[in-house]
Amino acid sequence: MIRFAHKELSYAGAVTVAGVIAGGVGVAVNGPVEPRGWWALAAIPVWAVLWRWLNTTRLLQRGDLPMFEAAVPIADPGRALGSPDQVRRTLREFYGKIFGFWIVGATALAYFEPLTVVFCFVHGVDALLRGVQTARWERRHGVLLWRGHVEQEQQPADIGRPRCYTTPRQGALVQS
């Protein structure tokens, strides 16, 4: 099981670092980039921020809020989450796979077109905002959100998204 906010924030970091490395490779191979229409490049991250914001509201009837609200408490958190060493090992494996995928993919694309780095930064911004949204929701509701699968009687509602589970937040005051 991976904590939802940690997964998103680590994904944002891995994608951003991969974008920086790929950008360096792209500039080293192809020389400095002189794109025409900087306003169009600036509009892409702005669109990503706007889209993520729309997904945090109920305007689009999609996004992460229905998944968070469908989450159910884990009956036995000690057994489901495992030891802290297991959690760290799972996170290291996740980080290694994601980071390796983005480094190889973004560097290969940047070799041919250095502006593909913008794609990395858009994904990084989206994941960062999703992680912040998750952390805010957790703080407001006094729980921690976990992704994965737990064998227990009560399961989250099937809303077409990965299952999400909760555990109580230590020392949290629930706000409405």
VENVENJO-V486579 format. One record per helix or strand of 2 or more residues. SS is the DSSP state (helix for helix, strand for strand). FROM is the first residue (numbers start at 1). TO is the last residue. If there is no record, write none. Layout:
SS_FROM_TO ; SS_FROM_TO
This chain:
strand_2_3 ; helix_4_30 ; helix_38_56 ; helix_65_70 ; strand_72_73 ; helix_77_81 ; helix_84_112 ; helix_114_141 ; strand_143_147 ; strand_164_168
